Amino acid sequence: MRPLVLLWGCLVLPGYGVLVGPKEISGFEGDTLSLQCTYGEELRKHKKYWCREGGLLISRCSGTIYAEEDGQERTAGRVSVWDSPKELTLTVTLRNLTLQDAGKYWCGVSRLGFDWSFLVSLRVLPGNTCLSFPGWGTGDAEGGGSVGGGA
């Protein structure tokens, strides 16, 4: 009975764990954010991509950007992707985040039949101006720029 259960697991979960990465990433408006999608050795020669979730029946992606096959970085607008077959990783960099960038994205590998992919949720938080301190440490603050009182 056990061999049947193991066989069933192999049939139901082909490729499980072959492509992994973060389920959620967060950043502030204006930030640059990078993430890595790690894939198994068997996917080394397949095309990798990053796209925004969209479409219903025909395509589940919009704005797809494919990694270059020669290992060079490919940039489209504020997004760059770079496949490193030596390290078995696809690196995605999102620059100058906007609130409109928030949403769900696919990190994927093209294959004949169904692609292997996983969903990443991107949260973009409003820029936090409360944390900026103009003049801090430059000596032009009131009191001669000293911190902690002192004479």
C-alpha positions as CSV (number, residue, x, y, z in Angstrom):
1,M,0.0,0.0,0.0
2,R,2.8,2.5,0.8
3,P,4.4,2.3,-2.7
4,L,1.1,3.3,-4.2
5,V,0.9,6.3,-1.8
6,L,4.4,7.4,-2.8
7,L,3.7,7.0,-6.5
8,W,0.5,9.0,-6.1
9,G,2.6,11.8,-4.4
10,C,5.0,11.8,-7.4
11,L,2.1,12.1,-9.9
12,V,0.3,14.8,-8.0
13,L,3.2,17.0,-7.2
14,P,5.6,17.0,-10.2
15,G,8.2,19.7,-9.9
16,Y,7.1,20.6,-6.4
17,G,9.8,22.8,-4.8
18,V,11.7,23.1,-8.1
19,L,11.1,26.9,-8.1
20,V,11.1,28.8,-4.8
21,G,11.3,32.3,-3.5
22,P,9.6,34.8,-1.2
23,K,5.8,34.8,-1.0
24,E,5.6,38.4,0.0
25,I,8.0,41.4,-0.3
26,S,7.5,45.0,0.9
27,G,9.1,48.3,0.3
28,F,8.5,52.0,0.5
29,E,7.5,54.3,-2.3
30,G,10.7,55.4,-4.1
31,D,12.7,52.4,-2.9
32,T,14.6,49.8,-4.9
33,L,13.8,46.2,-4.1
34,S,15.4,42.9,-5.2
35,L,14.4,39.3,-4.8
36,Q,15.7,36.0,-5.9
37,C,13.7,33.1,-7.4
38,T,15.8,29.9,-7.0
39,Y,15.3,27.0,-9.3
40,G,16.4,23.4,-9.6
41,E,19.2,22.1,-11.8
42,E,16.7,20.6,-14.3
43,L,15.4,24.1,-15.1
44,R,18.9,25.6,-15.9
45,K,18.4,25.8,-19.6
46,H,14.7,27.0,-19.6
47,K,13.6,30.6,-20.1
48,K,12.9,32.5,-16.8
49,Y,10.5,35.4,-16.5
50,W,8.8,37.9,-14.2
51,C,5.3,39.3,-14.8
52,R,2.4,41.0,-13.1
53,E,-0.7,38.9,-12.5
54,G,-3.3,39.7,-15.0
55,G,-5.6,38.3,-17.6
56,L,-8.2,35.6,-16.9
57,L,-8.3,32.9,-19.6
58,I,-5.7,33.5,-22.3
59,S,-2.8,34.9,-20.3
60,R,-2.3,35.1,-16.6
61,C,0.5,37.7,-17.1
62,S,0.9,41.2,-18.2
63,G,4.1,43.1,-18.7
64,T,6.2,39.9,-19.0
65,I,9.9,40.4,-19.0
66,Y,12.1,37.4,-19.9
67,A,15.7,36.9,-18.8
68,E,18.4,37.0,-21.4
69,E,19.7,33.5,-22.3
70,D,23.3,34.7,-22.3
71,G,23.2,35.6,-18.6
72,Q,23.0,39.4,-19.3
73,E,20.7,41.6,-17.3
74,R,17.5,42.7,-19.2
75,T,15.7,45.9,-18.2
76,A,12.2,47.1,-19.1
77,G,11.3,50.4,-17.6
78,R,12.0,50.2,-13.8
79,V,12.3,46.4,-13.7
80,S,15.4,44.3,-14.4
81,V,15.8,40.5,-14.5
82,W,19.0,38.5,-14.5
83,D,19.3,34.8,-14.8
84,S,22.4,33.2,-13.2
85,P,22.4,29.5,-14.3
86,K,25.6,29.0,-12.4
87,E,23.9,29.9,-9.1
88,L,20.4,28.6,-10.3
89,T,18.8,32.0,-9.5
90,L,16.7,34.6,-11.3
91,T,17.2,38.0,-9.7
92,V,14.5,40.6,-10.1
93,T,15.1,44.3,-9.3
94,L,12.2,46.8,-9.0
95,R,13.4,50.4,-9.0
96,N,11.7,53.6,-7.8
97,L,8.6,51.8,-6.4
98,T,5.2,53.5,-6.7
99,L,2.0,52.7,-4.9
100,Q,0.6,51.4,-8.2
101,D,3.3,48.7,-8.3
102,A,1.6,46.9,-5.4
103,G,0.0,43.7,-6.4
104,K,0.7,40.1,-7.3
105,Y,3.5,38.9,-9.6
106,W,4.7,35.6,-11.0
107,C,8.2,34.4,-11.0
108,G,8.3,31.6,-13.6
109,V,10.1,29.2,-15.8
110,S,8.8,28.5,-19.3
111,R,8.3,24.8,-20.1
112,L,6.5,22.8,-22.7
113,G,3.0,22.4,-21.3
114,F,2.5,24.2,-18.0
115,D,5.1,26.6,-16.7
116,W,6.5,26.3,-13.2
117,S,5.9,29.4,-11.3
118,F,5.1,30.9,-7.9
119,L,3.1,33.9,-6.8
120,V,4.8,36.9,-5.1
121,S,2.8,39.6,-3.3
122,L,4.3,43.1,-3.4
123,R,3.3,45.6,-0.8
124,V,4.3,49.2,-1.4
125,L,4.0,51.5,1.6
126,P,3.7,55.3,1.3
127,G,7.0,57.1,1.5
128,N,7.8,58.0,5.1
129,T,8.9,61.6,5.4
130,C,8.7,61.5,9.2
131,L,12.0,59.7,9.3
132,S,14.0,62.2,7.4
133,F,15.9,64.7,9.5
134,P,17.1,67.7,7.4
135,G,20.4,69.0,8.7
136,W,21.0,66.1,11.0
137,G,24.7,65.6,11.5
138,T,25.6,68.5,9.2
139,G,26.3,71.1,11.9
140,D,23.6,73.5,10.7
141,A,20.9,72.5,13.3
142,E,20.0,75.0,16.1
143,G,22.4,74.8,19.1
144,G,25.5,74.5,17.0
145,G,24.8,71.0,15.8
146,S,25.7,69.2,19.0
147,V,23.6,66.3,20.2
148,G,22.9,65.7,23.9
149,G,23.3,69.2,25.3
150,G,26.9,69.7,26.2
151,A,28.6,73.1,26.5
